[in-house]
Amino acid sequence: MPRHRTALPPEIKELIALIRQGRLFEVQRWIADGKPIRLPAEGNFIISPTEAAMKIGFHSMVECLLEHLREEEDLDGLLHMAVRLGRLDLVELMHRFGANPSTITIEDAADTSNPLILRWFEDHGVDWFTDRPLASAFRWRKRAALGSYKRMRDKIPELQDQIDEALRYHAREGDLKWVSLLTWAGANPRSAPREEEEGSYYGSAIEAAAGRGHFAVLKRLKPTPSDDLDALLSVGSSSLEVITYLVELGANPASEKGAKAMRHFMMFLDWGADHRSFGKDWRRYLEMLVFLGSKGGRWTQEEGWTHARRPLWRLSPSDAIFCMAQLVDSGVFSQEVFKELVRTPKLKEILKDWSPGAKRLREFAGLKEPEAPQYRSSGGSSRGGGYKRSWWARKQE
């Protein structure tokens, strides 16, 4: 498109001024006198006389111009303008002069929020399929399209796929209101996404809500024990509410699929313990591991050791001891697994701490007691018996 608009010819400019003032009889006289009403063939003009009449919504003025300009005008473009204006009378006028209703999608019609326009296009061949317009209308929260879907779903069963896609989108986004509206309209929360669909890796609406940690949305979608709850648990939601809800429904953290959740949260614990992960609280993931451990979830040697050991190296010694104690007490680490876990020099060094928690963990792992902390002379001071404990020993109290 040229960067600059072509100036309107003076006579066309005068005609458009009459149109904008709504002077229908003078425009009719202008046409009867044979004065120009067409734009030159060459040029990039900002507006045409018919478009000027459309913008002021003067039905009779538009009709008067189209009677002489129907061959030159882009009638489909004028139909789009009538839809944007929300004027059913102009829509019908464009159709009478030859505009094609199938150039309008249901999303375009839903923009008007006018049920009369929607019904007119439903009866005259609106486009339901190009670029999946119904799914797009629901994605952009155009509520008027819900009525159209409910009226047409029996006539066009293929529309089910588009409303299901919209439900998956809003489940990922955690929009409880639109999830409720779409399920009320008949969307299926268990349908699988298309391969090319954005966010398809999240799976169905139920899987997306569970994976993104949207507890209220997940409850609204109503998973049942007949769903694969272990698989839902395995997606590794970051919400303890979601994890608790799934376990209460019957998900088993000790199953093969449920064990994936243990791997996810141990990996998240590793991530949260990294000092570069600003704002990531490792305690939240520890809480989830502890909960799953209390329900039968276990860390096995087959899961490997990197993600189990690395967060303990990254945490401070006191936090690492607290973390290990929680995982042992909840049953995540059995005695056999824990012995293997702490056989590395780094973790053995952490467990040399003289706190009661470290002592209990040493006993659980069968490690020898470390040497007693050394004291150094205070230079003969009369206070404290002539000895002063080391800084490290004082810190442990």
DRENDO-1510 file (C-alpha; in Angstrom, 1 decimal, always signed):
<recs>
REC; n; res; u; v; w
REC; 1; MET; +0.0; +0.0; +0.0 .
REC; 2; PRO; +1.3; +3.5; -0.8 .
REC; 3; ARG; +2.5; +5.5; +2.1 .
REC; 4; HIS; +0.4; +8.5; +1.2 .
REC; 5; ARG; -3.3; +8.8; +0.3 .
REC; 6; THR; -4.3; +10.3; -3.1 .
REC; 7; ALA; -6.2; +13.5; -2.7 .
REC; 8; LEU; -9.9; +13.3; -3.5 .
REC; 9; PRO; -11.0; +15.2; -6.7 .
REC; 10; PRO; -12.7; +18.5; -5.8 .
REC; 11; GLU; -16.2; +17.4; -7.1 .
REC; 12; ILE; -16.1; +14.1; -5.3 .
REC; 13; LYS; -15.0; +15.9; -2.2 .
REC; 14; GLU; -18.0; +18.2; -2.6 .
REC; 15; LEU; -20.3; +15.2; -3.1 .
REC; 16; ILE; -19.0; +13.5; +0.1 .
REC; 17; ALA; -19.7; +16.8; +2.0 .
REC; 18; LEU; -23.3; +16.7; +0.9 .
REC; 19; ILE; -23.6; +13.0; +1.9 .
REC; 20; ARG; -22.2; +13.6; +5.4 .
REC; 21; GLN; -24.7; +16.4; +5.9 .
REC; 22; GLY; -27.5; +13.9; +5.0 .
REC; 23; ARG; -28.8; +16.0; +2.1 .
REC; 24; LEU; -30.4; +13.2; +0.1 .
REC; 25; PHE; -32.4; +15.3; -2.3 .
REC; 26; GLU; -29.4; +17.3; -3.3 .
REC; 27; VAL; -27.4; +14.1; -3.8 .
REC; 28; GLN; -30.2; +12.7; -6.0 .
REC; 29; ARG; -30.2; +16.0; -8.0 .
REC; 30; TRP; -26.3; +15.7; -8.3 .
REC; 31; ILE; -26.7; +12.3; -9.9 .
REC; 32; ALA; -29.6; +13.4; -12.1 .
REC; 33; ASP; -27.4; +16.3; -13.4 .
REC; 34; GLY; -24.7; +13.8; -14.5 .
REC; 35; LYS; -22.1; +15.1; -12.1 .
REC; 36; PRO; -19.3; +12.6; -11.2 .
REC; 37; ILE; -20.0; +10.1; -8.4 .
REC; 38; ARG; -17.2; +7.6; -9.2 .
REC; 39; LEU; -13.6; +7.7; -7.9 .
REC; 40; PRO; -10.8; +7.7; -10.6 .
REC; 41; ALA; -9.6; +4.3; -11.5 .
REC; 42; GLU; -6.0; +5.1; -10.3 .
REC; 43; GLY; -5.2; +6.3; -6.8 .
REC; 44; ASN; -5.3; +5.4; -3.2 .
REC; 45; PHE; -8.3; +7.2; -1.8 .
REC; 46; ILE; -9.2; +7.4; +1.9 .
REC; 47; ILE; -13.0; +7.1; +1.3 .
REC; 48; SER; -15.6; +6.6; -1.4 .
REC; 49; PRO; -19.1; +8.3; -1.5 .
REC; 50; THR; -20.8; +5.0; -0.7 .
REC; 51; GLU; -18.5; +4.4; +2.3 .
REC; 52; ALA; -19.3; +8.0; +3.5 .
REC; 53; ALA; -23.0; +7.1; +3.4 .
REC; 54; MET; -22.4; +3.9; +5.2 .
REC; 55; LYS; -20.5; +5.6; +8.0 .
REC; 56; ILE; -23.4; +7.9; +8.8 .
REC; 57; GLY; -25.8; +5.0; +8.5 .
REC; 58; PHE; -28.2; +6.7; +6.1 .
REC; 59; HIS; -30.0; +3.7; +4.5 .
REC; 60; SER; -31.7; +5.6; +1.7 .
REC; 61; MET; -28.5; +7.5; +0.8 .
REC; 62; VAL; -26.6; +4.2; +0.5 .
REC; 63; GLU; -29.4; +2.7; -1.6 .
REC; 64; CYS; -29.4; +5.7; -3.9 .
REC; 65; LEU; -25.6; +5.4; -4.5 .
REC; 66; LEU; -25.6; +1.7; -5.0 .
REC; 67; GLU; -28.3; +1.8; -7.7 .
REC; 68; HIS; -25.6; +3.6; -9.8 .
REC; 69; LEU; -22.4; +2.1; -8.4 .
REC; 70; ARG; -23.1; -1.5; -7.7 .
REC; 71; GLU; -20.6; -2.6; -10.4 .
REC; 72; GLU; -17.8; -0.5; -9.1 .
REC; 73; GLU; -18.2; -1.0; -5.3 .
REC; 74; ASP; -16.7; -3.8; -3.2 .
REC; 75; LEU; -20.0; -5.1; -2.0 .
REC; 76; ASP; -18.4; -7.7; +0.3 .
REC; 77; GLY; -16.3; -5.0; +1.9 .
REC; 78; LEU; -19.4; -2.9; +2.4 .
REC; 79; LEU; -21.1; -5.9; +4.0 .
REC; 80; HIS; -18.2; -6.2; +6.5 .
REC; 81; MET; -18.7; -2.5; +7.2 .
REC; 82; ALA; -22.4; -3.0; +7.8 .
REC; 83; VAL; -21.6; -5.8; +10.3 .
REC; 84; ARG; -19.1; -3.6; +12.1 .
REC; 85; LEU; -21.8; -0.9; +12.4 .
REC; 86; GLY; -24.3; -3.5; +13.7 .
REC; 87; ARG; -26.9; -2.5; +11.2 .
REC; 88; LEU; -29.1; -5.3; +10.1 .
REC; 89; ASP; -30.9; -3.1; +7.5 .
REC; 90; LEU; -27.6; -2.3; +5.8 .
REC; 91; VAL; -26.6; -6.0; +5.9 .
REC; 92; GLU; -29.8; -6.8; +4.1 .
REC; 93; LEU; -29.3; -4.0; +1.6 .
REC; 94; MET; -25.8; -5.2; +0.7 .
REC; 95; HIS; -27.2; -8.7; +0.3 .
REC; 96; ARG; -29.9; -7.4; -2.0 .
REC; 97; PHE; -27.3; -5.8; -4.2 .
REC; 98; GLY; -25.2; -8.9; -4.4 .
REC; 99; ALA; -22.9; -9.2; -1.4 .
REC; 100; ASN; -21.9; -12.7; -0.4 .
REC; 101; PRO; -22.9; -13.6; +3.3 .
REC; 102; SER; -20.3; -16.4; +3.4 .
REC; 103; THR; -17.5; -13.8; +3.4 .
REC; 104; ILE; -18.6; -13.1; +7.0 .
REC; 105; THR; -17.5; -15.5; +9.8 .
REC; 106; ILE; -19.4; -16.2; +12.9 .
REC; 107; GLU; -16.8; -14.4; +14.8 .
REC; 108; ASP; -17.4; -11.2; +12.8 .
REC; 109; ALA; -21.1; -11.5; +13.4 .
REC; 110; ALA; -20.7; -12.1; +17.1 .
REC; 111; ASP; -18.7; -8.9; +17.3 .
REC; 112; THR; -22.0; -7.0; +17.0 .
REC; 113; SER; -23.6; -8.8; +20.0 .
REC; 114; ASN; -26.8; -8.3; +18.0 .
REC; 115; PRO; -28.8; -11.6; +18.1 .
REC; 116; LEU; -30.8; -10.4; +15.1 .
REC; 117; ILE; -27.7; -10.1; +12.9 .
REC; 118; LEU; -26.4; -13.4; +14.2 .
REC; 119; ARG; -29.7; -15.2; +13.3 .
REC; 120; TRP; -29.8; -13.5; +9.9 .
REC; 121; PHE; -26.3; -14.8; +9.0 .
REC; 122; GLU; -27.1; -18.3; +10.5 .
REC; 123; ASP; -29.9; -18.4; +7.9 .
REC; 124; HIS; -27.9; -17.0; +5.0 .
REC; 125; GLY; -24.7; -19.1; +5.0 .
REC; 126; VAL; -22.2; -17.5; +7.5 .
REC; 127; ASP; -18.7; -19.1; +7.4 .
REC; 128; TRP; -18.4; -21.5; +10.3 .
REC; 129; PHE; -15.1; -23.1; +9.4 .
REC; 130; THR; -12.4; -20.9; +7.8 .
REC; 131; ASP; -9.7; -20.4; +10.5 .
REC; 132; ARG; -12.0; -21.9; +13.1 .
REC; 133; PRO; -14.0; -18.7; +13.8 .
REC; 134; LEU; -16.3; -20.1; +16.5 .
REC; 135; ALA; -13.3; -21.2; +18.6 .
REC; 136; SER; -11.7; -17.8; +18.1 .
REC; 137; ALA; -15.0; -16.1; +19.1 .
REC; 138; PHE; -15.1; -18.0; +22.4 .
REC; 139; ARG; -11.4; -17.5; +23.0 .
REC; 140; TRP; -12.0; -13.7; +22.8 .
REC; 141; ARG; -15.0; -14.1; +25.1 .
REC; 142; LYS; -17.7; -13.1; +22.6 .
REC; 143; ARG; -20.7; -14.3; +24.5 .
REC; 144; ALA; -23.2; -13.7; +21.7 .
REC; 145; ALA; -21.7; -16.7; +19.9 .
REC; 146; LEU; -22.9; -19.1; +22.6 .
REC; 147; GLY; -26.5; -18.7; +21.4 .
REC; 148; SER; -25.5; -19.3; +17.8 .
REC; 149; TYR; -23.7; -22.5; +18.8 .
REC; 150; LYS; -26.6; -23.8; +20.8 .
REC; 151; ARG; -29.0; -23.1; +17.9 .
REC; 152; MET; -26.7; -24.7; +15.2 .
REC; 153; ARG; -24.9; -27.6; +17.0 .
REC; 154; ASP; -27.5; -30.2; +16.0 .
REC; 155; LYS; -27.4; -29.0; +12.3 .
REC; 156; ILE; -23.6; -28.8; +12.2 .
REC; 157; PRO; -22.1; -31.4; +14.6 .
REC; 158; GLU; -18.6; -30.5; +13.5 .
REC; 159; LEU; -18.8; -27.3; +15.6 .
REC; 160; GLN; -18.3; -29.4; +18.7 .
REC; 161; ASP; -14.6; -29.6; +18.0 .
REC; 162; GLN; -14.3; -25.8; +18.0 .
REC; 163; ILE; -16.1; -25.3; +21.3 .
REC; 164; ASP; -13.9; -28.0; +22.8 .
REC; 165; GLU; -10.8; -26.1; +21.7 .
REC; 166; ALA; -12.1; -23.0; +23.3 .
REC; 167; LEU; -12.7; -24.9; +26.6 .
REC; 168; ARG; -9.1; -26.2; +26.6 .
REC; 169; TYR; -7.9; -22.6; +26.1 .
REC; 170; HIS; -9.8; -21.2; +29.0 .
REC; 171; ALA; -8.9; -24.2; +31.2 .
REC; 172; ARG; -5.3; -23.5; +30.6 .
REC; 173; GLU; -5.8; -19.8; +31.4 .
REC; 174; GLY; -7.8; -20.6; +34.6 .
REC; 175; ASP; -10.9; -18.6; +33.5 .
REC; 176; LEU; -13.6; -20.2; +35.7 .
REC; 177; LYS; -16.4; -18.0; +34.2 .
REC; 178; TRP; -15.8; -19.1; +30.6 .
REC; 179; VAL; -15.1; -22.7; +31.6 .
REC; 180; SER; -18.5; -22.7; +33.3 .
REC; 181; LEU; -20.2; -21.1; +30.2 .
REC; 182; LEU; -18.7; -23.5; +27.7 .
REC; 183; THR; -19.4; -26.6; +29.8 .
REC; 184; TRP; -23.0; -25.4; +30.2 .
REC; 185; ALA; -23.2; -25.0; +26.4 .
REC; 186; GLY; -22.0; -28.6; +25.9 .
REC; 187; ALA; -18.2; -28.5; +25.6 .
REC; 188; ASN; -16.4; -31.8; +26.3 .
REC; 189; PRO; -13.6; -31.5; +29.0 .
REC; 190; ARG; -12.1; -34.8; +28.0 .
REC; 191; SER; -11.7; -34.3; +24.3 .
REC; 192; ALA; -8.1; -34.4; +23.0 .
REC; 193; PRO; -6.5; -31.4; +21.2 .
REC; 194; ARG; -5.5; -31.3; +17.5 .
REC; 195; GLU; -1.7; -31.7; +16.9 .
REC; 196; GLU; -1.4; -28.2; +15.4 .
REC; 197; GLU; -3.5; -26.6; +18.2 .
REC; 198; GLU; -1.7; -24.0; +20.3 .
REC; 199; GLY; -1.0; -25.5; +23.8 .
REC; 200; SER; -1.8; -29.1; +22.6 .
REC; 201; TYR; +0.9; -30.5; +24.9 .
REC; 202; TYR; -1.3; -29.7; +27.9 .
REC; 203; GLY; -3.9; -32.3; +26.6 .
REC; 204; SER; -7.6; -32.2; +27.4 .
REC; 205; ALA; -9.3; -29.4; +29.4 .
REC; 206; ILE; -9.1; -31.5; +32.6 .
REC; 207; GLU; -5.4; -32.3; +32.0 .
REC; 208; ALA; -4.7; -28.6; +31.3 .
REC; 209; ALA; -6.5; -27.4; +34.5 .
REC; 210; ALA; -4.6; -30.1; +36.6 .
REC; 211; GLY; -1.2; -29.3; +35.0 .
REC; 212; ARG; -1.6; -25.6; +35.4 .
REC; 213; GLY; -2.8; -25.9; +39.0 .
REC; 214; HIS; -6.2; -24.2; +38.5 .
REC; 215; PHE; -8.0; -25.9; +41.4 .
REC; 216; ALA; -11.4; -24.1; +41.0 .
REC; 217; VAL; -11.5; -24.9; +37.2 .
REC; 218; LEU; -10.5; -28.5; +37.8 .
REC; 219; LYS; -13.4; -29.0; +40.3 .
REC; 220; ARG; -15.8; -27.3; +37.8 .
REC; 221; LEU; -14.8; -29.8; +35.1 .
REC; 222; LYS; -15.6; -32.6; +37.5 .
REC; 223; PRO; -13.0; -35.4; +37.1 .
REC; 224; THR; -14.3; -38.8; +38.3 .
REC; 225; PRO; -12.6; -42.0; +39.5 .
REC; 226; SER; -13.2; -43.3; +35.9 .
REC; 227; ASP; -10.7; -40.8; +34.6 .
REC; 228; ASP; -7.0; -41.7; +34.6 .
REC; 229; LEU; -6.3; -39.9; +37.9 .
REC; 230; ASP; -2.8; -41.3; +38.2 .
REC; 231; ALA; -2.0; -39.7; +34.9 .
REC; 232; LEU; -3.5; -36.4; +36.1 .
REC; 233; LEU; -1.3; -36.6; +39.2 .
REC; 234; SER; +1.8; -37.3; +37.0 .
REC; 235; VAL; +1.6; -34.0; +35.2 .
REC; 236; GLY; +3.1; -32.4; +38.2 .
REC; 237; SER; +0.7; -29.6; +39.1 .
REC; 238; SER; +2.3; -26.8; +41.2 .
REC; 239; SER; -0.9; -26.6; +43.4 .
REC; 240; LEU; -1.1; -28.6; +46.6 .
REC; 241; GLU; -4.9; -28.2; +46.5 .
REC; 242; VAL; -5.0; -29.9; +43.1 .
REC; 243; ILE; -2.7; -32.7; +44.3 .
REC; 244; THR; -4.8; -33.2; +47.4 .
REC; 245; TYR; -8.0; -33.2; +45.4 .
REC; 246; LEU; -6.8; -35.9; +43.0 .
REC; 247; VAL; -5.5; -38.1; +45.8 .
REC; 248; GLU; -8.9; -37.8; +47.5 .
REC; 249; LEU; -10.6; -38.8; +44.3 .
REC; 250; GLY; -8.4; -41.9; +44.1 .
REC; 251; ALA; -5.1; -41.1; +42.5 .
REC; 252; ASN; -2.3; -43.4; +43.8 .
REC; 253; PRO; +1.1; -41.8; +44.2 .
REC; 254; ALA; +2.6; -45.3; +44.5 .
REC; 255; SER; +1.5; -46.3; +41.0 .
REC; 256; GLU; +3.8; -46.3; +38.0 .
REC; 257; LYS; +2.2; -43.1; +36.7 .
REC; 258; GLY; +1.9; -41.6; +40.1 .
REC; 259; ALA; +5.6; -42.0; +40.6 .
REC; 260; LYS; +6.1; -39.5; +37.8 .
REC; 261; ALA; +4.7; -36.8; +40.2 .
REC; 262; MET; +7.5; -37.7; +42.6 .
REC; 263; ARG; +10.1; -37.1; +39.9 .
REC; 264; HIS; +8.4; -33.8; +38.9 .
REC; 265; PHE; +8.4; -32.4; +42.4 .
REC; 266; MET; +11.9; -33.5; +43.2 .
REC; 267; MET; +13.0; -31.7; +40.0 .
REC; 268; PHE; +11.0; -28.6; +41.1 .
REC; 269; LEU; +12.6; -28.8; +44.6 .
REC; 270; ASP; +16.0; -28.8; +42.8 .
REC; 271; TRP; +14.9; -25.8; +40.8 .
REC; 272; GLY; +13.6; -23.9; +43.8 .
REC; 273; ALA; +16.8; -24.5; +45.8 .
REC; 274; ASP; +18.8; -22.9; +43.1 .
REC; 275; HIS; +19.8; -19.4; +44.3 .
REC; 276; ARG; +19.3; -18.1; +40.7 .
REC; 277; SER; +15.6; -19.1; +40.7 .
REC; 278; PHE; +14.3; -15.8; +42.2 .
REC; 279; GLY; +11.0; -16.1; +43.9 .
REC; 280; LYS; +10.9; -19.9; +43.7 .
REC; 281; ASP; +10.1; -21.3; +47.1 .
REC; 282; TRP; +11.6; -24.8; +47.5 .
REC; 283; ARG; +9.5; -25.3; +50.7 .
REC; 284; ARG; +6.3; -25.4; +48.6 .
REC; 285; TYR; +7.6; -28.3; +46.6 .
REC; 286; LEU; +8.9; -30.0; +49.7 .
REC; 287; GLU; +5.4; -29.8; +51.1 .
REC; 288; MET; +4.0; -31.6; +48.1 .
REC; 289; LEU; +6.6; -34.3; +48.3 .
REC; 290; VAL; +5.9; -34.8; +52.0 .
REC; 291; PHE; +2.1; -35.1; +51.2 .
REC; 292; LEU; +2.7; -37.6; +48.5 .
REC; 293; GLY; +5.0; -39.6; +50.7 .
REC; 294; SER; +2.4; -39.7; +53.4 .
REC; 295; LYS; +0.0; -41.2; +50.8 .
REC; 296; GLY; +2.5; -43.9; +49.6 .
REC; 297; GLY; +4.7; -42.0; +47.2 .
REC; 298; ARG; +8.3; -43.3; +47.3 .
REC; 299; TRP; +11.6; -42.3; +45.7 .
REC; 300; THR; +13.3; -45.3; +44.3 .
REC; 301; GLN; +16.8; -46.0; +43.2 .
REC; 302; GLU; +15.5; -46.3; +39.7 .
REC; 303; GLU; +14.6; -42.6; +39.7 .
REC; 304; GLY; +18.3; -41.7; +39.9 .
REC; 305; TRP; +20.1; -39.4; +42.2 .
REC; 306; THR; +20.9; -36.1; +40.5 .
REC; 307; HIS; +17.6; -34.3; +41.3 .
REC; 308; ALA; +17.5; -35.9; +44.8 .
REC; 309; ARG; +21.0; -34.8; +45.8 .
REC; 310; ARG; +21.5; -31.5; +44.1 .
REC; 311; PRO; +18.9; -29.5; +46.0 .
REC; 312; LEU; +20.5; -30.7; +49.3 .
REC; 313; TRP; +23.9; -29.4; +48.0 .
REC; 314; ARG; +22.3; -26.1; +47.0 .
REC; 315; LEU; +20.5; -25.4; +50.3 .
REC; 316; SER; +22.2; -24.2; +53.5 .
REC; 317; PRO; +23.3; -27.1; +55.8 .
REC; 318; SER; +20.5; -26.4; +58.3 .
REC; 319; ASP; +17.9; -26.3; +55.5 .
REC; 320; ALA; +19.3; -29.4; +53.9 .
REC; 321; ILE; +19.0; -31.3; +57.2 .
REC; 322; PHE; +15.4; -30.1; +57.6 .
REC; 323; CYS; +14.6; -31.2; +54.1 .
REC; 324; MET; +16.1; -34.6; +54.6 .
REC; 325; ALA; +14.3; -35.1; +57.9 .
REC; 326; GLN; +10.9; -34.2; +56.3 .
REC; 327; LEU; +11.4; -36.6; +53.4 .
REC; 328; VAL; +12.5; -39.4; +55.7 .
REC; 329; ASP; +9.7; -38.9; +58.2 .
REC; 330; SER; +7.0; -38.9; +55.4 .
REC; 331; GLY; +8.4; -42.1; +53.9 .
REC; 332; VAL; +9.6; -40.6; +50.6 .
REC; 333; PHE; +13.1; -42.0; +51.4 .
REC; 334; SER; +13.2; -45.5; +52.8 .
REC; 335; GLN; +16.2; -46.4; +54.9 .
REC; 336; GLU; +17.8; -48.3; +52.1 .
REC; 337; VAL; +17.3; -45.4; +49.6 .
REC; 338; PHE; +18.5; -42.8; +52.2 .
REC; 339; LYS; +21.7; -44.8; +52.9 .
REC; 340; GLU; +22.5; -44.7; +49.2 .
REC; 341; LEU; +21.5; -41.0; +48.9 .
REC; 342; VAL; +24.0; -39.8; +51.6 .
REC; 343; ARG; +26.9; -41.9; +50.6 .
REC; 344; THR; +28.5; -38.9; +48.8 .
REC; 345; PRO; +31.2; -36.9; +50.7 .
REC; 346; LYS; +29.2; -33.7; +50.3 .
REC; 347; LEU; +26.1; -35.0; +52.1 .
REC; 348; LYS; +28.2; -36.8; +54.7 .
REC; 349; GLU; +29.9; -33.5; +55.5 .
REC; 350; ILE; +26.4; -31.9; +55.9 .
REC; 351; LEU; +25.4; -34.6; +58.3 .
REC; 352; LYS; +28.4; -34.0; +60.6 .
REC; 353; ASP; +26.4; -31.2; +62.1 .
REC; 354; TRP; +25.8; -31.6; +65.9 .
REC; 355; SER; +22.1; -30.7; +65.8 .
REC; 356; PRO; +19.6; -33.3; +67.0 .
REC; 357; GLY; +18.1; -33.6; +63.5 .
REC; 358; ALA; +21.5; -34.4; +62.0 .
REC; 359; LYS; +22.2; -36.9; +64.7 .
REC; 360; ARG; +18.9; -38.7; +64.0 .
REC; 361; LEU; +19.6; -38.8; +60.3 .
REC; 362; ARG; +23.1; -40.2; +60.9 .
REC; 363; GLU; +21.6; -43.0; +63.0 .
REC; 364; PHE; +19.0; -43.7; +60.3 .
REC; 365; ALA; +21.8; -43.9; +57.6 .
REC; 366; GLY; +24.1; -45.9; +59.9 .
REC; 367; LEU; +26.9; -43.3; +59.7 .
REC; 368; LYS; +29.6; -43.0; +62.4 .
REC; 369; GLU; +29.4; -40.1; +64.8 .
REC; 370; PRO; +31.8; -37.3; +63.9 .
REC; 371; GLU; +34.6; -36.2; +66.3 .
REC; 372; ALA; +33.6; -33.8; +69.1 .
REC; 373; PRO; +34.0; -30.1; +68.3 .
REC; 374; GLN; +37.4; -28.7; +69.2 .
REC; 375; TYR; +37.9; -25.9; +71.7 .
REC; 376; ARG; +40.7; -23.4; +71.6 .
REC; 377; SER; +42.4; -21.5; +74.4 .
REC; 378; SER; +41.1; -18.0; +75.3 .
REC; 379; GLY; +44.5; -16.8; +76.4 .
REC; 380; GLY; +44.1; -17.6; +80.1 .
REC; 381; SER; +40.9; -15.6; +80.7 .
REC; 382; SER; +39.3; -16.2; +84.1 .
REC; 383; ARG; +35.9; -16.3; +82.6 .
REC; 384; GLY; +34.7; -19.6; +81.1 .
REC; 385; GLY; +37.4; -21.7; +82.7 .
REC; 386; GLY; +40.1; -20.5; +80.4 .
REC; 387; TYR; +38.6; -22.0; +77.2 .
REC; 388; LYS; +36.5; -20.5; +74.4 .
REC; 389; ARG; +34.4; -22.6; +72.0 .
REC; 390; SER; +34.9; -22.3; +68.3 .
REC; 391; TRP; +32.7; -20.0; +66.3 .
REC; 392; TRP; +31.2; -23.0; +64.5 .
REC; 393; ALA; +30.3; -24.8; +67.8 .
REC; 394; ARG; +28.6; -21.6; +69.2 .
REC; 395; LYS; +26.6; -21.2; +66.0 .
REC; 396; GLN; +25.1; -24.7; +66.3 .
REC; 397; GLU; +23.5; -23.9; +69.6 .
</recs>
